[in-house]
Structures are given as structure tokens and as C-alpha cells.
């Protein structure tokens, strides 16, 4: 297996490995540790179908829970990230986030397999939250460690959220299924230590955090907005450019991610699985 770091703050390309076949235990261990080190890994030139995607996800730690999406037909754990060529609905996942951070046990990672890639645009951006935390002044780090964030999916997936009732007539092709359970809240420390690397990271951002425990709401919103600006500074970003036949896997405990547009008139489809926490 050959590992080429992206040259940005995180991200690496892994070649000389065939993910269409079952992997030996030592190869699984090597891939996992490269993933933990680089936070986002891309495997070009893979001939993977949905069986191979499921097998790879199981090898990396097993399936995470996926609320608010219907899976693709015939599979329980694969969702399609899909945008038709003529679609005009607001872009899916265009805000920085860590997948499903509002769950009790958010997924450790996410896999995304290219099915149809537009000739231009559609890059996925990643923001390294270990680097973002480490670059803060010590006093700020100490203060942030004392805070507990209140996470919720309500702004996105509640019936009155951005993917709720008002999105219904937008002609969205993705199988998003909003419901009332999105209004639930869960508390997570704002700064979390990675269970495998031992490094601290800022966990998640505005989209899924609706407040800070014990803090006045306007003060919390101001803090979260200032922090969000810091979390997405240029020096913390890796821009992932998609290729056909490519799988990527990212670590939700170490990076934020967001989708980008720029492929109007072209179809884009990727198959996605999440990797359960407490793996490794
Ligand atoms: C996602 O957030 O799962 C999708 C990212 C993308 O479409 O680039």
C-alpha cells in the first residue's frame, strides 16, 4: 500500500490496494491507522460495487446509525448522495458539519464512493479540527475545554427545518426523511479527545449545535459564530477533488466537511455509509 499525503493540513491518497476484494487483517489495520493519522483518505481507481462498499465499512468498524435518510433500494446501510443534472433544490450538506453529531454515539467515520462524478465542481471540503484546536492560544483552549455543546438536528431535519416541509416542493432527488425526532437534543463536550489518536479536536459547528449549556443564548451564538470562522480558516482546509471509481473515508472526530456546487447541468451521485463509533 502506497500513501501520498495531500500536501494540505490533512488528507492522503492510498494506492496499491484493491478494495473490490476482502482485505487481510494486517491491511485493514494499516488502512485504519493511515486514516487516523491523515483524517481523510482517498482510494483512486477502485472497482467497487455496493457489496464491496459494505464489506469495507464492516472491516473499518461496522455500520453507524443513519437517521433522516432512506437507504437505497435493497440495502439497509447505504444512502445515495444524489443531485440530478436539472435539479434546482438548495445544495445538500453545504454547511460545515460532522456527520450526525446530534446522536448519542455519532459515527466515527463516513465512506463515500463515487458512482457518477461531474466533469467539474462538486469538490468536498474538509477542515482539520485537531489543527484548528492546536492553533488556538492556550487560554482559549482551556476555556473551550470547560464548555458543553447542545447538539440537535432540528435546524435541518425537523418538519420546519431546512430539509423539512418547505423543501418538499424543491424537487430534491435525495431520499431525505425529516421527522419530529430531529427536535431532540444531546450534550457533547465542545472539545473532544480522539479515542484512538489521543488528540483533542473541536467537535462540530453551527449547523448541529444550538447552544452551550449554562450560557446565555446570544452569548453562545456569538461564541459559536466566532469559533466557526476560526474552524474553517484556509490553513485548516483540504479540498478533495473527486475522480470516477474513487472511495474516500473521513474521520468525523477529527474533521468537519461540506459539499460544494459548481456542476450545474451535470448529475452527481455517491454512495455513502457511516462507520460506527467505538471501533478499533
Ligand atoms: C456529505 O456531507 O455527506 C456529502 C458531501 C458531498 O456531497 O460532497
Boltz pocket constraint, residues with backbone or C-beta under 6 A from the ligand:
constraints:
  - pocket:
      binder: B
      contacts: [[A, 81], [A, 92], [A, 93], [A, 122], [A, 123], [A, 124], [A, 125], [A, 257], [A, 258], [A, 259], [A, 260], [A, 272]]
      max_distance: 6.0
